[in-house]
C-alpha cells in the first residue's frame, strides 16, 4: 500500500471509466508509477456494465490517493469529467482517458512547467498508439499567440485531445466552462474555451501521453454511427456560437470553414443526416471557402458540396468513392 499523502495534492487526475476493463489496469498502473507522488486520482465510474467498478474499488482500497464516484446511470464523458472536477481539490487538473496511459514523469514535468511560469495551461507532445506502431505527435504551439493556437486547433493541425493539457482549476471557475451533453467532439468545445480564457499557455517538449487508437469500442472508431455525427453537429454549433459571441472571428473564419465543410460533406453521405436546411444553416459563411486552395479536400468533393448548397441533387454515394481516393484531404471529416 502506498504511503499516505497528508498535504493537499498539487494535481487532481480525473478519469471517466466506462466499458474499458481490458485497458483500465494499464492506465491506473501508469499513474501509480509516477515519479511525482503528490496527486489525487478521481475515478468516475459512469455506470460501467463490465468489471470496471470492481477494478476501481480495488485501487481505492489499496491507495489513499485514489477516489471513486459510482454513477447510477451512464451520462457520458463530459458529465463524468464534470463530476470529477466538482470533487477535485488541487490547483491543477489532468484529464486522462481510461483506455490510455501516461509516461512515468508526466506529472513531474507538467507541474514543474506550470508553476515555473504561472501558466494556466501546459501542453505536451503525445504518442498515437496503433496495433502495430507508435506515432509521435508534435504539438506545434511554440511562438503562437492565442489566435494562432485557435487557428491550428480549428484547422485540424493541432489535436484538441485535452488529456495532453494540464489545466489550472481556477480556469474552469473563471471561464465558467460549459460541458456539452453531446458525447463526440465535446473535447473540441472545451478546448476552445480553455484556450480563449487562458492568460498564459506553456509547452513541454516531450511526448508524455499515450493515446490508444486501437480500442474498437472507442467513439473515435465509430465515425459511421449516425448519433456520433449528430453529436458533431451539435458540438460544432456550440463551439462556433461561443467564438462568435466572444471574439472577432475574421482571422479564424477560413479554419472554421474548412472544418465545417468537411463535416457537411460527411453528412451528405447518409440520408439520415441529409437535412439540407439544418445542415447548411451551420456557419453559412463556410460556403465561400468551398473552393479555397487551402482546403485540401478532393476537387470532386468540393464540386458536389457546392452543388448541394444550391439544392442541386446528385448521387451522394459518389462521396463514398471519393473518400477512398489517395489525395483525399487529411483534414476532412470524410
GULUM-961925 format. One record per residue (C-alpha): residue in one letter; x, y, z. Coordinates in steps of 0.001 Angstrom, whole numbers, padded with zeros to 6 digits. Example, Ala and Ser with C-alpha at 12.3 -4.5 7.8 and 13.67 -1.06 7.14 Angstrom:
2
[a,[012300,-004500,007800]]
[s,[013670,-001060,007140]]
//
This chain:
334
[x,[000000,000000,000000]]
[x,[001310,003462,-000885]]
[x,[002144,005862,001891]]
[x,[-000424,008406,002958]]
[x,[-000121,011885,001467]]
[x,[-001021,014308,004249]]
[x,[-000826,017603,002363]]
[x,[-003317,018895,-000195]]
[x,[-002441,017303,-003556]]
[x,[-000931,019523,-006225]]
[x,[-002643,017749,-009146]]
[x,[-006091,016145,-009443]]
[x,[-006300,013432,-012093]]
[x,[-009811,012809,-013414]]
[x,[-010579,009574,-015253]]
[x,[-014041,008751,-016656]]
[x,[-014478,004973,-016709]]
[x,[-016853,003077,-018985]]
[x,[-016505,-000386,-020593]]
[x,[-012675,-000425,-020541]]
[x,[-011900,-003392,-018294]]
[x,[-009336,-004600,-020848]]
[x,[-007314,-001360,-020555]]
[x,[-008087,000088,-017125]]
[x,[-005321,-001612,-015111]]
[x,[-002675,-000382,-017534]]
[x,[-003992,003171,-017224]]
[x,[-004120,003157,-013435]]
[x,[-000767,001404,-013066]]
[x,[000830,004153,-015154]]
[x,[-000449,006621,-012552]]
[x,[000937,004547,-009679]]
[x,[004307,004592,-011481]]
[x,[004581,008383,-011433]]
[x,[007772,009923,-010096]]
[x,[005558,012763,-008807]]
[x,[003673,011469,-005748]]
[x,[001537,014391,-004609]]
[x,[-001665,013831,-006568]]
[x,[-005198,012580,-006147]]
[x,[-006818,010337,-008748]]
[x,[-010586,010589,-009101]]
[x,[-012182,007667,-010939]]
[x,[-015687,008318,-012268]]
[x,[-017436,005006,-012903]]
[x,[-020049,006079,-015462]]
[x,[-022306,003119,-014605]]
[x,[-019984,000752,-016468]]
[x,[-021652,-002668,-017053]]
[x,[-018403,-004674,-017007]]
[x,[-015837,-005324,-014282]]
[x,[-014611,-001699,-014183]]
[x,[-016432,-000764,-010933]]
[x,[-014699,-003622,-009106]]
[x,[-011300,-002621,-010524]]
[x,[-011853,000974,-009404]]
[x,[-012732,-000152,-005885]]
[x,[-009544,-002236,-005693]]
[x,[-007326,000766,-006421]]
[x,[-009232,002927,-003944]]
[x,[-008774,000240,-001280]]
[x,[-005039,-000071,-001892]]
[x,[-004034,003595,-002268]]
[x,[-005471,006557,-000365]]
[x,[-004816,008897,-003290]]
[x,[-007480,007121,-005349]]
[x,[-011156,008016,-005015]]
[x,[-014174,006755,-006926]]
[x,[-017583,008080,-007889]]
[x,[-020076,005362,-008848]]
[x,[-022844,006815,-011032]]
[x,[-026329,005306,-011130]]
[x,[-026700,005917,-014842]]
[x,[-024450,006485,-017839]]
[x,[-024177,010215,-018566]]
[x,[-021220,010416,-020948]]
[x,[-017619,011548,-020768]]
[x,[-018181,015297,-020343]]
[x,[-020621,014839,-017458]]
[x,[-018252,012324,-015842]]
[x,[-015380,014809,-016043]]
[x,[-017596,017492,-014534]]
[x,[-018411,015183,-011608]]
[x,[-014706,014558,-011069]]
[x,[-013944,018260,-011269]]
[x,[-016569,019018,-008610]]
[x,[-014754,016643,-006242]]
[x,[-011215,017810,-007097]]
[x,[-009289,019871,-004540]]
[x,[-005962,020505,-006316]]
[x,[-004815,023656,-008088]]
[x,[-004260,021769,-011354]]
[x,[-006369,019255,-013267]]
[x,[-005186,016488,-015589]]
[x,[-007791,014567,-017582]]
[x,[-006930,011029,-018661]]
[x,[-008983,008645,-020780]]
[x,[-009296,005239,-019153]]
[x,[-008032,003296,-022181]]
[x,[-004866,005448,-022439]]
[x,[-001722,005623,-020291]]
[x,[000973,008127,-019360]]
[x,[004755,008279,-019054]]
[x,[006204,007937,-015503]]
[x,[007444,011547,-015475]]
[x,[004362,013213,-016965]]
[x,[003069,014781,-013751]]
[x,[006533,015886,-012685]]
[x,[007364,017636,-015963]]
[x,[003936,019177,-016499]]
[x,[003588,020505,-012954]]
[x,[007097,021963,-012842]]
[x,[006445,023765,-016122]]
[x,[003107,025107,-014910]]
[x,[004482,026671,-011736]]
[x,[007699,027877,-013368]]
[x,[005847,030460,-015439]]
[x,[002466,030691,-013711]]
[x,[000785,029062,-016709]]
[x,[-002967,028477,-016872]]
[x,[-002453,025606,-019299]]
[x,[000506,023422,-020206]]
[x,[000559,021183,-023294]]
[x,[002825,018283,-024144]]
[x,[003526,016063,-027135]]
[x,[001985,012582,-027237]]
[x,[002001,009194,-028933]]
[x,[-000801,007746,-031011]]
[x,[-000728,004016,-030325]]
[x,[-001916,001713,-033101]]
[x,[-001921,-002083,-033128]]
[x,[001449,-002317,-034920]]
[x,[003056,001084,-034480]]
[x,[003520,004069,-032214]]
[x,[003371,007524,-033812]]
[x,[004954,010590,-032195]]
[x,[002697,013661,-032464]]
[x,[004322,017066,-032063]]
[x,[002210,019828,-030530]]
[x,[003089,022928,-032541]]
[x,[002179,025862,-030294]]
[x,[005544,027457,-029575]]
[x,[005703,031150,-030537]]
[x,[001946,031238,-031217]]
[x,[-000457,033709,-029650]]
[x,[-003977,032733,-028594]]
[x,[-005494,033347,-032027]]
[x,[-002692,031360,-033636]]
[x,[-003347,028389,-031354]]
[x,[-007079,028551,-032082]]
[x,[-006363,028592,-035810]]
[x,[-004191,025495,-035502]]
[x,[-006797,023698,-033411]]
[x,[-009818,024570,-035527]]
[x,[-007926,023953,-038761]]
[x,[-007155,020363,-037655]]
[x,[-003410,020990,-037460]]
[x,[-003451,020700,-033666]]
[x,[-005225,017997,-031675]]
[x,[-007986,019016,-029269]]
[x,[-007236,015915,-027194]]
[x,[-007001,017810,-023915]]
[x,[-005674,014851,-021959]]
[x,[-002319,016279,-023044]]
[x,[-003089,019509,-021169]]
[x,[-002513,020298,-017501]]
[x,[-005133,022931,-016675]]
[x,[-005331,025285,-013707]]
[x,[-008539,024536,-011786]]
[x,[-009272,028235,-011413]]
[x,[-009607,028425,-015200]]
[x,[-012711,026235,-015007]]
[x,[-014279,028618,-012492]]
[x,[-013225,031938,-014022]]
[x,[-014184,030804,-017525]]
[x,[-017474,029235,-016426]]
[x,[-016572,026335,-018713]]
[x,[-019525,024684,-020446]]
[x,[-019596,020880,-020535]]
[x,[-021670,019735,-023530]]
[x,[-024090,016814,-023262]]
[x,[-023395,015529,-026797]]
[x,[-020605,012965,-026418]]
[x,[-018498,013253,-029566]]
[x,[-016240,016298,-030076]]
[x,[-017046,017513,-026578]]
[x,[-013287,017948,-026135]]
[x,[-013302,020361,-029078]]
[x,[-015876,022560,-027330]]
[x,[-013988,022548,-024048]]
[x,[-010511,023044,-025543]]
[x,[-011667,026183,-027355]]
[x,[-012995,027597,-024084]]
[x,[-009771,026795,-022198]]
[x,[-007592,028422,-024835]]
[x,[-009783,031512,-025004]]
[x,[-009796,032062,-021228]]
[x,[-006147,031154,-020541]]
[x,[-003862,034113,-019927]]
[x,[-000634,032106,-020329]]
[x,[-000138,028818,-022184]]
[x,[003006,026733,-021761]]
[x,[004505,023746,-023536]]
[x,[006671,020750,-022579]]
[x,[008741,019441,-025471]]
[x,[008255,015758,-024636]]
[x,[005759,013035,-025549]]
[x,[004233,012139,-022187]]
[x,[000826,010713,-023098]]
[x,[-000144,007530,-024965]]
[x,[-003395,007871,-026900]]
[x,[-004936,004451,-027545]]
[x,[-006110,004308,-031173]]
[x,[-006775,000567,-031303]]
[x,[-009709,000293,-028891]]
[x,[-012594,-000916,-031147]]
[x,[-015166,000366,-028640]]
[x,[-013819,003912,-028719]]
[x,[-016187,006563,-030067]]
[x,[-013427,007756,-032367]]
[x,[-013540,004365,-034088]]
[x,[-017265,004609,-034808]]
[x,[-017460,007600,-037125]]
[x,[-020139,005973,-039288]]
[x,[-022524,005982,-036344]]
[x,[-025354,008428,-037023]]
[x,[-025608,009541,-033394]]
[x,[-021887,010329,-033417]]
[x,[-022355,012501,-036491]]
[x,[-025315,014295,-034928]]
[x,[-023206,014903,-031818]]
[x,[-020564,016506,-034025]]
[x,[-023185,018866,-035457]]
[x,[-024343,019938,-032003]]
[x,[-020842,020499,-030644]]
[x,[-019619,022292,-033762]]
[x,[-022581,024626,-033421]]
[x,[-021811,025236,-029725]]
[x,[-018147,025965,-030456]]
[x,[-018918,028381,-033295]]
[x,[-021547,030183,-031214]]
[x,[-019035,030586,-028388]]
[x,[-016381,032013,-030711]]
[x,[-018808,034413,-032392]]
[x,[-020050,035643,-029007]]
[x,[-016623,036268,-027531]]
[x,[-014262,037437,-030269]]
[x,[-013815,038767,-033761]]
[x,[-013626,035574,-035817]]
[x,[-012491,037156,-039070]]
[x,[-008945,035836,-038616]]
[x,[-010119,032272,-037997]]
[x,[-013074,032192,-040404]]
[x,[-011197,030113,-043041]]
[x,[-010218,027457,-040476]]
[x,[-013787,027235,-039160]]
[x,[-014994,026908,-042749]]
[x,[-012603,024096,-043661]]
[x,[-013670,022066,-040630]]
[x,[-017384,022769,-041199]]
[x,[-017248,021974,-044914]]
[x,[-015535,018668,-044212]]
[x,[-018304,017843,-041782]]
[x,[-021038,018813,-044261]]
[x,[-019570,016520,-046887]]
[x,[-019593,013739,-044341]]
[x,[-023251,014324,-043514]]
[x,[-024307,014296,-047160]]
[x,[-023286,010652,-047446]]
[x,[-026106,009442,-045177]]
[x,[-029800,010004,-045795]]
[x,[-030382,010047,-042020]]
[x,[-028276,013208,-041703]]
[x,[-029077,014782,-045056]]
[x,[-031303,017533,-043661]]
[x,[-030323,020322,-046055]]
[x,[-031908,023206,-044170]]
[x,[-030323,022158,-040888]]
[x,[-027012,021275,-042464]]
[x,[-026453,024488,-044360]]
[x,[-027633,026707,-041538]]
[x,[-024418,025678,-039771]]
[x,[-021964,028527,-040334]]
[x,[-023183,029509,-043837]]
[x,[-020097,031716,-044166]]
[x,[-018228,028490,-044928]]
[x,[-019735,028270,-048421]]
[x,[-017487,030988,-049780]]
[x,[-014446,028867,-048822]]
[x,[-015529,025670,-050607]]
[x,[-013003,026124,-053431]]
[x,[-010296,027736,-051309]]
[x,[-006931,026189,-052241]]
[x,[-006004,025856,-048559]]
[x,[-008808,023347,-048129]]
[x,[-007291,020175,-049498]]
[x,[-010467,018125,-049970]]
[x,[-010716,016383,-053328]]
[x,[-011963,018648,-056185]]
[x,[-014899,016316,-056843]]
[x,[-015947,016601,-053200]]
[x,[-015732,020374,-053354]]
[x,[-017858,020459,-056506]]
[x,[-020506,018179,-055020]]
[x,[-020676,020265,-051868]]
[x,[-021102,023431,-053935]]
[x,[-023972,021858,-055885]]
[x,[-025610,020751,-052652]]
[x,[-025577,024318,-051327]]
[x,[-027577,025233,-054419]]
[x,[-030076,022438,-053662]]
[x,[-028944,020578,-056772]]
[x,[-029359,016867,-056071]]
[x,[-026905,014187,-057153]]
[x,[-025986,010554,-056287]]
[x,[-024429,011186,-052876]]
[x,[-022862,007735,-052833]]
[x,[-020226,009241,-055118]]
[x,[-018752,010634,-051901]]
[x,[-018055,007103,-050684]]
[x,[-015919,006530,-053747]]
[x,[-014180,009875,-053456]]
[x,[-013344,009216,-049808]]
[x,[-011026,006397,-050845]]
[x,[-009025,008394,-053338]]
[x,[-005388,008810,-052409]]
[x,[-005337,012594,-052462]]
[x,[-008346,012978,-050152]]
[x,[-007677,015636,-047539]]
[x,[-006310,014528,-044184]]
[x,[-008204,017372,-042504]]
[x,[-011605,016362,-043837]]
[x,[-014143,014511,-041763]]
[x,[-014665,012207,-044778]]
//
